[in-house]
């Protein structure tokens, strides 16, 4: 077993990282930024630095004794058939399929669910490395054509093409520089709506600010230069637009968003012609369009309802006094999502981060409670008005996602597809505990482990969190975590403030000047696990990605002695410059801005990059990022990793940065890369935690 002392004694020579005397003065405060040159990912010096860091990191990881064993187990577990939830359009069925170890899921189509399916779109054939992925796809109303978006190397940029489903051949239509967009066809199949930014300058595609989003209509068979501009706002460079055609084909509903702000606007336009009507333009709440019955529009909203309700607006009488509450708010229980199928409305509730589902009619009257297979997460329940059945998925931490089909008339569910995974979920147990954070707030946490676990403080434990952007952390199956559990690890996931598990107030308690609450919640979770003998400081690792990478970075800089290892992935780690790259400005709704003095002071106090201190003994750390991440640019991880290596105590454990190539923020990553990365993470933790 590798002891803490021997771990610290491992001889690692980190690449020398040049420092510059770069300083900014913000609100009278001088801020040093010696590694700013690493922000230029196109420079030869940065590329050489990446190569040198990867040489050290992979040289270390490849020698870890259990890495190959872990990788082999991951490959075996991942090698199972995976089928996506099916949907019907124009008399054809569509669903995704992965035979096991395919890098990307394939889109299949069939004339019936019982009939033989054929491959419609195979992204694995689109690149040698398996790094091209399908980002979106939408069949036309008659099921004859499909518009599909393709992403290269994990980038958020997409290119849309159109395929003839019968022949499998692509048409000449090509739509480029699409980002943060869906694809929505007109009912007559004459073309589709999409959103894009202007083409960036050469070399700036992965870093330049994303501004002046535009909503277009692409007429089938025409070059993109002839696409019709539907809506733009030259006076609002930060506004984004998403256009969706209603099922009856009568209206284009335009969702107007501002970064990740939890409020939005909703406009509409009649497909037959006419101006864009600004239906909801006060930006006072979140409004999610559900469905319409002619001029009656249904929305899920948190207006005067922090846990959400369903309202109906007659667009012929749009004044607020005429709005009707269809499904009232249930206090302390989040109405997470609403969908319609067969004339019914399905309301998915989250009670203490566990799913409950109710079936109602369109007047809000309860038809039945949906009986779920157990405690976990359910999703789906959508469809067309003429449908007689709907499909939904159900998953838990130790239960792979099974797909059920429900008879809409009787409410009876039966299993449609259940994956056969070489993992015995019955050997593990999941339970939920509640603990108190620093300010006394009661926070829920899921804990998963082998049955019969001894609470002796000696269990290697992985504490995973996110805590931001109104995003809910719910039970779900993961092959990566299954392998962690098999190795004897405990998995813990708290529902931190900043998420949306308890509605708007829970989210708002973890943003801007309250962001420290999120870190306090996570630290309190670590302390609870230690005090209740699940683990100890020498056996505890923390993990998170993106905003969760920030969480890990902040907590390891604030309480470095509390954890043995840290895995911050694609993290927002420089909180004083995140606004300057790609869509970073859009996160100000959660983080605040350096332009505001009070928010600057809060950001500077926890910014991971700026709060590393020389000579401190930080946990064994594997910083993870990707060269094509144009969501959270890799400069965050580059600068943090360089400074962490500079500051780590001489006898401290390894602090490494792993930079994936031809990958982005996470979506669309090739499976072989995911397996390699997970094997590296778990092998790193095995060494760091002495497993």
Secondary structure, DSSP 4 states (H G I P E B T S, - for coil): ---HHHHHT----PPP------EEEETTEEEE-TTGGGG-TTSHHHHHHHHHHHHHHHHHHTT-TTHHHHHHHHHHHH-S-EEPPPEEETTEEEEEEE-SS-SSPEEEEESSSSSPPEEEE-GGGS-TTS-EEEEEEEE-TTSSEEEEEEEETT-S-EEEEEEETTT--EEEEEEEEE-S---EE-TTSSEEEEEE-PPPPTT-TTTS-----EEEEEETTS-GGGPEEEE--TT-TTEEEEEEE-TTSSEEEEEEEETT-S-EEEEEEETTS-PPEEEE-S--S-EEEEEEETTEEEEEE-TT-TT-EEEEEEGGG-SGGG-EEEE---TTSEEEEEEEETTEEEEEEEETTEEEEEEEETTS-EEEEEPPSSSSEEEE----TT-SEEEEEEEETTEEEEEEEEETTT--EEEEE----S--GGGEEEEEEEEE-TTS-EEEEEEEEETT---SS---EEEE----TT--------HHHHHHHHTT-EEEEE--TTSSTT-HHHHHTTSGGGTHHHHHHHHHHHHHHHHTTS--GGGEEEEEETHHHHHHHHHHHH-GGG-SEEEEES----TTTGGGSTTGGGGHHHH--TTSHHHHHHHHHH-GGGG--TTB-PPEEEEEEETT--SS-THHHHHHHHHHHHHB-TTPPPEEEEEESS--SSTT--HHHHHHHHHHHHHHHHHHHT-
